[in-house]
Amino acid sequence: MAYDSLAQLMVDYASQGMTLAQIAAKVGLDVEAVHERMTSYLENQATSMSVVQMRMLQLNRLERVIQALWDQVMAGDLMTQGRNVKNMIDTIREITELMDLKKDRLRDEQVRLTQAQTQLVTTAIDVIRIGMLEKIIEILPEESREAVEVMWNSTFPAMAADAIARNKAATVKMGAGAGPVELEPVLEETD
């Protein structure tokens, strides 16, 4: 794909705060043509590098900023009255943010695992509920099927909600010192 220097110039104008109409007047094109060329240019620029490549390029830039500030900061930063120390700390924070170093990956994975397990359990319960209803309806006389299906579909969710409410004290603690998971479900026996 050929490099579009006019589109680059128009993007630079937009970066400086010019509107599409101002850019169109400056370059002698209509607004629609300016918009199309800028959009095409930006899309081609964005897709030419992967997110990882862009992140590494940005990391390289920030590391160069640190290199430029390092000697001044180590020499006492007298010329800028300590501002470069702050600039260096801010740059380090930017790197931390860019590389996503503040995240607790283990905790995030535990949350995802819990969500997946919950989804698996609810899906399994739903499959059992539907399967049991089909089996029960098969053995019932024709005139009782609809009433049983209505009762089943209204009773099952209520029973599930009640079971959850009765077991709300069963909590799972995560993190350091949480210990093993101990759940004691409250089940009522029926005769």
Rosetta constraint file for C-alpha pairs under 8 A:
AtomPair CA 4 CA 8 HARMONIC 6.41 0.50
AtomPair CA 4 CA 41 HARMONIC 7.28 0.50
AtomPair CA 5 CA 9 HARMONIC 6.18 0.50
AtomPair CA 6 CA 10 HARMONIC 6.15 0.50
AtomPair CA 7 CA 11 HARMONIC 6.13 0.50
AtomPair CA 7 CA 34 HARMONIC 7.83 0.50
AtomPair CA 7 CA 37 HARMONIC 5.84 0.50
AtomPair CA 7 CA 38 HARMONIC 5.41 0.50
AtomPair CA 7 CA 41 HARMONIC 6.22 0.50
AtomPair CA 8 CA 12 HARMONIC 6.18 0.50
AtomPair CA 8 CA 38 HARMONIC 7.62 0.50
AtomPair CA 8 CA 41 HARMONIC 7.28 0.50
AtomPair CA 9 CA 13 HARMONIC 6.27 0.50
AtomPair CA 10 CA 14 HARMONIC 6.24 0.50
AtomPair CA 10 CA 23 HARMONIC 6.43 0.50
AtomPair CA 10 CA 27 HARMONIC 7.97 0.50
AtomPair CA 10 CA 34 HARMONIC 7.54 0.50
AtomPair CA 10 CA 38 HARMONIC 6.76 0.50
AtomPair CA 11 CA 15 HARMONIC 6.11 0.50
AtomPair CA 11 CA 38 HARMONIC 6.22 0.50
AtomPair CA 12 CA 16 HARMONIC 6.35 0.50
AtomPair CA 13 CA 17 HARMONIC 6.67 0.50
AtomPair CA 13 CA 18 HARMONIC 5.66 0.50
AtomPair CA 13 CA 23 HARMONIC 6.73 0.50
AtomPair CA 14 CA 18 HARMONIC 4.85 0.50
AtomPair CA 14 CA 19 HARMONIC 6.40 0.50
AtomPair CA 14 CA 20 HARMONIC 7.37 0.50
AtomPair CA 14 CA 23 HARMONIC 7.45 0.50
AtomPair CA 18 CA 22 HARMONIC 5.94 0.50
AtomPair CA 18 CA 23 HARMONIC 6.39 0.50
AtomPair CA 19 CA 23 HARMONIC 6.23 0.50
AtomPair CA 20 CA 24 HARMONIC 6.00 0.50
AtomPair CA 20 CA 31 HARMONIC 6.02 0.50
AtomPair CA 20 CA 34 HARMONIC 6.95 0.50
AtomPair CA 20 CA 35 HARMONIC 7.02 0.50
AtomPair CA 21 CA 25 HARMONIC 6.20 0.50
AtomPair CA 21 CA 30 HARMONIC 7.95 0.50
AtomPair CA 21 CA 31 HARMONIC 5.79 0.50
AtomPair CA 22 CA 26 HARMONIC 6.17 0.50
AtomPair CA 23 CA 27 HARMONIC 6.16 0.50
AtomPair CA 23 CA 31 HARMONIC 7.95 0.50
AtomPair CA 23 CA 34 HARMONIC 7.46 0.50
AtomPair CA 24 CA 28 HARMONIC 5.66 0.50
AtomPair CA 24 CA 29 HARMONIC 4.96 0.50
AtomPair CA 24 CA 30 HARMONIC 5.47 0.50
AtomPair CA 24 CA 31 HARMONIC 5.36 0.50
AtomPair CA 24 CA 34 HARMONIC 6.09 0.50
AtomPair CA 25 CA 29 HARMONIC 6.76 0.50
AtomPair CA 25 CA 30 HARMONIC 7.63 0.50
AtomPair CA 29 CA 33 HARMONIC 6.32 0.50
AtomPair CA 29 CA 34 HARMONIC 6.42 0.50
AtomPair CA 30 CA 34 HARMONIC 6.37 0.50
AtomPair CA 31 CA 35 HARMONIC 6.09 0.50
AtomPair CA 32 CA 36 HARMONIC 6.13 0.50
AtomPair CA 33 CA 37 HARMONIC 6.10 0.50
AtomPair CA 34 CA 38 HARMONIC 6.01 0.50
AtomPair CA 35 CA 39 HARMONIC 5.96 0.50
AtomPair CA 36 CA 40 HARMONIC 6.04 0.50
AtomPair CA 37 CA 41 HARMONIC 5.99 0.50
AtomPair CA 38 CA 42 HARMONIC 6.03 0.50
AtomPair CA 39 CA 43 HARMONIC 6.03 0.50
AtomPair CA 40 CA 44 HARMONIC 6.13 0.50
AtomPair CA 41 CA 45 HARMONIC 6.17 0.50
AtomPair CA 42 CA 46 HARMONIC 6.02 0.50
AtomPair CA 43 CA 47 HARMONIC 6.12 0.50
AtomPair CA 44 CA 48 HARMONIC 6.06 0.50
AtomPair CA 45 CA 49 HARMONIC 7.47 0.50
AtomPair CA 49 CA 53 HARMONIC 5.79 0.50
AtomPair CA 49 CA 54 HARMONIC 6.19 0.50
AtomPair CA 50 CA 54 HARMONIC 6.21 0.50
AtomPair CA 51 CA 55 HARMONIC 6.02 0.50
AtomPair CA 52 CA 56 HARMONIC 6.14 0.50
AtomPair CA 53 CA 57 HARMONIC 6.10 0.50
AtomPair CA 54 CA 58 HARMONIC 6.11 0.50
AtomPair CA 55 CA 59 HARMONIC 6.08 0.50
AtomPair CA 55 CA 98 HARMONIC 7.04 0.50
AtomPair CA 55 CA 99 HARMONIC 7.72 0.50
AtomPair CA 56 CA 60 HARMONIC 6.12 0.50
AtomPair CA 57 CA 61 HARMONIC 6.33 0.50
AtomPair CA 58 CA 62 HARMONIC 6.25 0.50
AtomPair CA 59 CA 63 HARMONIC 6.09 0.50
AtomPair CA 59 CA 95 HARMONIC 6.47 0.50
AtomPair CA 59 CA 98 HARMONIC 7.50 0.50
AtomPair CA 60 CA 64 HARMONIC 6.28 0.50
AtomPair CA 61 CA 65 HARMONIC 6.45 0.50
AtomPair CA 62 CA 66 HARMONIC 6.37 0.50
AtomPair CA 62 CA 91 HARMONIC 6.42 0.50
AtomPair CA 62 CA 94 HARMONIC 7.81 0.50
AtomPair CA 62 CA 95 HARMONIC 6.87 0.50
AtomPair CA 63 CA 67 HARMONIC 6.24 0.50
AtomPair CA 64 CA 68 HARMONIC 6.17 0.50
AtomPair CA 65 CA 69 HARMONIC 6.25 0.50
AtomPair CA 65 CA 88 HARMONIC 7.86 0.50
AtomPair CA 65 CA 91 HARMONIC 7.41 0.50
AtomPair CA 66 CA 70 HARMONIC 5.78 0.50
AtomPair CA 66 CA 88 HARMONIC 6.02 0.50
AtomPair CA 66 CA 91 HARMONIC 6.90 0.50
AtomPair CA 66 CA 92 HARMONIC 7.83 0.50
AtomPair CA 67 CA 71 HARMONIC 7.46 0.50
AtomPair CA 68 CA 72 HARMONIC 7.79 0.50
AtomPair CA 69 CA 73 HARMONIC 6.09 0.50
AtomPair CA 69 CA 84 HARMONIC 6.38 0.50
AtomPair CA 69 CA 85 HARMONIC 7.91 0.50
AtomPair CA 69 CA 87 HARMONIC 7.93 0.50
AtomPair CA 69 CA 88 HARMONIC 6.47 0.50
AtomPair CA 70 CA 74 HARMONIC 6.02 0.50
AtomPair CA 70 CA 88 HARMONIC 7.71 0.50
AtomPair CA 71 CA 75 HARMONIC 6.00 0.50
AtomPair CA 72 CA 76 HARMONIC 6.55 0.50
AtomPair CA 72 CA 77 HARMONIC 5.15 0.50
AtomPair CA 72 CA 84 HARMONIC 7.33 0.50
AtomPair CA 73 CA 77 HARMONIC 4.72 0.50
AtomPair CA 73 CA 82 HARMONIC 7.72 0.50
AtomPair CA 73 CA 84 HARMONIC 6.28 0.50
AtomPair CA 73 CA 85 HARMONIC 5.76 0.50
AtomPair CA 76 CA 82 HARMONIC 7.73 0.50
AtomPair CA 77 CA 81 HARMONIC 6.13 0.50
AtomPair CA 77 CA 82 HARMONIC 5.22 0.50
AtomPair CA 77 CA 83 HARMONIC 7.52 0.50
AtomPair CA 77 CA 84 HARMONIC 6.56 0.50
AtomPair CA 77 CA 85 HARMONIC 7.19 0.50
AtomPair CA 78 CA 82 HARMONIC 6.41 0.50
AtomPair CA 80 CA 84 HARMONIC 6.54 0.50
AtomPair CA 82 CA 86 HARMONIC 6.95 0.50
AtomPair CA 83 CA 87 HARMONIC 6.17 0.50
AtomPair CA 84 CA 88 HARMONIC 5.87 0.50
AtomPair CA 85 CA 89 HARMONIC 6.21 0.50
AtomPair CA 86 CA 90 HARMONIC 6.03 0.50
AtomPair CA 87 CA 91 HARMONIC 6.11 0.50
AtomPair CA 88 CA 92 HARMONIC 6.21 0.50
AtomPair CA 89 CA 93 HARMONIC 6.22 0.50
AtomPair CA 90 CA 94 HARMONIC 6.20 0.50
AtomPair CA 91 CA 95 HARMONIC 6.33 0.50
AtomPair CA 92 CA 96 HARMONIC 6.24 0.50
AtomPair CA 93 CA 97 HARMONIC 6.13 0.50
AtomPair CA 94 CA 98 HARMONIC 5.94 0.50
AtomPair CA 95 CA 99 HARMONIC 5.99 0.50
AtomPair CA 96 CA 100 HARMONIC 5.95 0.50
AtomPair CA 96 CA 101 HARMONIC 5.24 0.50
AtomPair CA 96 CA 102 HARMONIC 6.89 0.50
AtomPair CA 97 CA 101 HARMONIC 6.46 0.50
AtomPair CA 97 CA 102 HARMONIC 7.17 0.50
AtomPair CA 103 CA 108 HARMONIC 7.99 0.50
AtomPair CA 104 CA 108 HARMONIC 6.34 0.50
AtomPair CA 105 CA 109 HARMONIC 6.11 0.50
AtomPair CA 106 CA 110 HARMONIC 6.13 0.50
AtomPair CA 107 CA 111 HARMONIC 6.23 0.50
AtomPair CA 107 CA 175 HARMONIC 7.68 0.50
AtomPair CA 108 CA 112 HARMONIC 6.30 0.50
AtomPair CA 109 CA 113 HARMONIC 6.01 0.50
AtomPair CA 110 CA 114 HARMONIC 6.06 0.50
AtomPair CA 111 CA 115 HARMONIC 6.18 0.50
AtomPair CA 112 CA 116 HARMONIC 6.12 0.50
AtomPair CA 113 CA 117 HARMONIC 6.04 0.50
AtomPair CA 114 CA 118 HARMONIC 6.04 0.50
AtomPair CA 115 CA 119 HARMONIC 6.14 0.50
AtomPair CA 116 CA 120 HARMONIC 6.10 0.50
AtomPair CA 117 CA 121 HARMONIC 6.16 0.50
AtomPair CA 118 CA 122 HARMONIC 6.16 0.50
AtomPair CA 119 CA 123 HARMONIC 5.98 0.50
AtomPair CA 120 CA 124 HARMONIC 6.04 0.50
AtomPair CA 121 CA 125 HARMONIC 6.11 0.50
AtomPair CA 122 CA 126 HARMONIC 6.10 0.50
AtomPair CA 123 CA 127 HARMONIC 6.17 0.50
AtomPair CA 124 CA 128 HARMONIC 6.19 0.50
AtomPair CA 125 CA 129 HARMONIC 6.03 0.50
AtomPair CA 126 CA 130 HARMONIC 6.18 0.50
AtomPair CA 127 CA 131 HARMONIC 5.97 0.50
AtomPair CA 128 CA 132 HARMONIC 5.86 0.50
AtomPair CA 129 CA 133 HARMONIC 6.15 0.50
AtomPair CA 129 CA 156 HARMONIC 7.78 0.50
AtomPair CA 130 CA 134 HARMONIC 6.25 0.50
AtomPair CA 131 CA 135 HARMONIC 6.33 0.50
AtomPair CA 132 CA 136 HARMONIC 6.09 0.50
AtomPair CA 133 CA 137 HARMONIC 6.04 0.50
AtomPair CA 133 CA 149 HARMONIC 7.05 0.50
AtomPair CA 133 CA 152 HARMONIC 7.28 0.50
AtomPair CA 134 CA 138 HARMONIC 6.21 0.50
AtomPair CA 135 CA 139 HARMONIC 6.78 0.50
AtomPair CA 136 CA 140 HARMONIC 6.44 0.50
AtomPair CA 137 CA 145 HARMONIC 5.53 0.50
AtomPair CA 137 CA 148 HARMONIC 7.58 0.50
AtomPair CA 137 CA 149 HARMONIC 7.48 0.50
AtomPair CA 140 CA 144 HARMONIC 6.35 0.50
AtomPair CA 140 CA 145 HARMONIC 6.12 0.50
AtomPair CA 141 CA 145 HARMONIC 6.61 0.50
AtomPair CA 144 CA 148 HARMONIC 6.21 0.50
AtomPair CA 145 CA 149 HARMONIC 6.09 0.50
AtomPair CA 146 CA 150 HARMONIC 6.22 0.50
AtomPair CA 147 CA 151 HARMONIC 6.13 0.50
AtomPair CA 148 CA 152 HARMONIC 5.87 0.50
AtomPair CA 149 CA 153 HARMONIC 6.08 0.50
AtomPair CA 150 CA 154 HARMONIC 6.26 0.50
AtomPair CA 151 CA 155 HARMONIC 5.78 0.50
AtomPair CA 152 CA 156 HARMONIC 5.75 0.50
AtomPair CA 153 CA 157 HARMONIC 7.07 0.50
AtomPair CA 154 CA 158 HARMONIC 6.81 0.50
AtomPair CA 155 CA 159 HARMONIC 6.08 0.50
AtomPair CA 156 CA 160 HARMONIC 6.14 0.50
AtomPair CA 157 CA 161 HARMONIC 6.11 0.50
AtomPair CA 158 CA 162 HARMONIC 6.07 0.50
AtomPair CA 159 CA 163 HARMONIC 6.10 0.50
AtomPair CA 160 CA 164 HARMONIC 6.30 0.50
AtomPair CA 161 CA 165 HARMONIC 6.18 0.50
AtomPair CA 162 CA 166 HARMONIC 6.13 0.50
AtomPair CA 163 CA 167 HARMONIC 6.27 0.50
AtomPair CA 163 CA 186 HARMONIC 7.78 0.50
AtomPair CA 163 CA 187 HARMONIC 7.94 0.50
AtomPair CA 164 CA 168 HARMONIC 6.02 0.50
AtomPair CA 166 CA 186 HARMONIC 6.40 0.50
AtomPair CA 167 CA 184 HARMONIC 7.97 0.50
AtomPair CA 167 CA 185 HARMONIC 5.88 0.50
AtomPair CA 167 CA 186 HARMONIC 6.07 0.50
AtomPair CA 170 CA 182 HARMONIC 7.83 0.50
AtomPair CA 170 CA 183 HARMONIC 5.53 0.50
AtomPair CA 170 CA 184 HARMONIC 6.75 0.50
AtomPair CA 170 CA 185 HARMONIC 7.37 0.50
AtomPair CA 171 CA 183 HARMONIC 7.50 0.50
AtomPair CA 172 CA 181 HARMONIC 6.15 0.50
AtomPair CA 172 CA 182 HARMONIC 7.70 0.50
AtomPair CA 173 CA 178 HARMONIC 5.31 0.50
AtomPair CA 173 CA 179 HARMONIC 7.76 0.50
AtomPair CA 173 CA 181 HARMONIC 7.52 0.50
AtomPair CA 174 CA 178 HARMONIC 5.37 0.50
